[in-house]
Amino acid sequence: MTRLMPATHLARSGKWTPRCRAGTLGHVYAAPQVFNKAGRALLITGNGYGSATGLASLLVLDAETGELLRQLDLPSTAGTPEANGLSAVTLQRDAGET
């Protein structure tokens, strides 16, 4: 199991395993970004290094259940190694968004 949040939070909310497509998660070292959308807590993270798919992916998970809500696979750039991964992400709120 890859922990996407501190163990203290898991103890409070119940332990869950991210439900992603097979091979999607690699070694996730960075803390996920937490985002609240319409009262729903979301975790946004990169898929980490060394995933079996070799793709860099941005993952959006339900913070309560671990359900994968969205996976955005990023295309490889010519000349880059095939074994890609996405590390830390930073969210930036649009100033016009409420």
Long-range contacts (C-beta under 8 A, 24 or more apart in sequence): 2-27, 2-28, 2-48, 4-28, 4-32, 4-43, 4-45, 4-61, 5-31, 5-32, 5-43, 5-63, 13-64, 16-65, 16-66, 17-66, 18-59, 18-61, 18-66, 18-68, 19-65, 19-66, 19-67, 19-68, 20-47, 20-59, 20-61, 20-68, 20-71, 21-53, 21-68, 21-71, 22-52, 23-51, 23-52, 23-53, 24-51, 24-52, 24-53, 24-57, 24-59, 24-68, 24-71, 25-51, 25-59, 26-50, 26-51, 26-52, 26-85, 27-85, 29-87, 29-88, 30-87, 30-88, 30-89, 31-88, 32-61, 32-89, 33-89, 33-90, 33-91, 34-63, 35-91, 42-69, 44-89, 44-91, 45-89, 46-85, 46-86, 46-87, 46-88, 46-89, 47-85, 47-86, 48-85, 48-86, 48-87, 49-85, 49-87, 50-83, 50-85, 51-85, 54-82, 54-83, 54-84, 55-84, 56-84, 56-85, 56-86, 57-86, 58-86, 58-89
